Amino acid sequence: MQTLKKITDFDIQGGAFTLLNRVSRYAARGVLLDQDGNVAMMDMTRVGLLKLPGGGIEAGEEEGEAFLREIQEETGCSAEIVHALGYIEEHKWRNSFMQHSACFIAKATAVGGPVSFTRQEAALGMQVTWLTLPEARERLAEALRGVEDYSDRFMLMRDLTILDEAAKWLAGYGTTIPIRALKYGNRPHYDWETTLLERGDAHLFVLGHAGRKLRHYTKGQTFTIDRWTVEFFPLDAWFTVSADVVDGQIVQYYCNICEPPRLDQEGVSFIDLDLDLVYRDGVWQVVDEDEFAEHTVKFGYPPDLVDRVWQELAKLQARIASRQFPFNGAIERLISQTPHEV
């Protein structure tokens, strides 16, 4: 399994980014889902905090076996593992303690069995509660914003990371998403393939891989794209965003003005309306105005569409200036999905 995150004092309190070189405790933990997709959270009622089920790996246990045992003891559920997410390391420099957790997603096969808490867990008033994944995430995030205890902050950040990774996988993370750009009148323009990073109610983030082929029907050529891209497709707005990433840094944003992208079984498609807003070398610039003027005549754009394009360009510029989603850091947080060298 891959390493999902190494949490250090830098993440918790702005201290040093220092990694310990010896594991103090091996653990197994993760997300347990019921038949309705709700998440089991361990409610420590006497301290007002939630955590995901899990705990230390006992001698002779495999990681997955330990997680299923912890599920049985803490929730009373029998379960089966459906996905291995990866590892999280907690480097508690102040305590000279490093915990290495194997993280999983499991689904309950039977509920309502007896629980078996340790003395410490019982003293915390621990009991299982079932929440939707967004509810569970918000509860943990709210607690992290308010809690000051050093170890509790590690725990909450760790479990938030697990929930976020689980949400990506459950939403089809890593599946292939074809992208099709069309010109007005549904004329094929160009297409390429990406992989899904995140799917929300009204948007997708996808990853464009360096070396992918872009088939450009308008130019009658196939191009090889040599950069990684983090791409954003809102399903309720008139633009797209492609961020070029080189060695862990965004070097260009390229925004198409287009009709709202559509998502169906064949992937994402959108009607490209020529005008683009591009950021490079520290400057935002509108490009392809001449192409827009040419196609207005060539393809017979209706006057109300021409007006709408200019309005949507102005709205996009205002969104960027006020740092509204996805220009509020949402794209930047996904840069880690690309290699630092291409």
Disulfide bonds with the S-S distance in Angstrom:
none
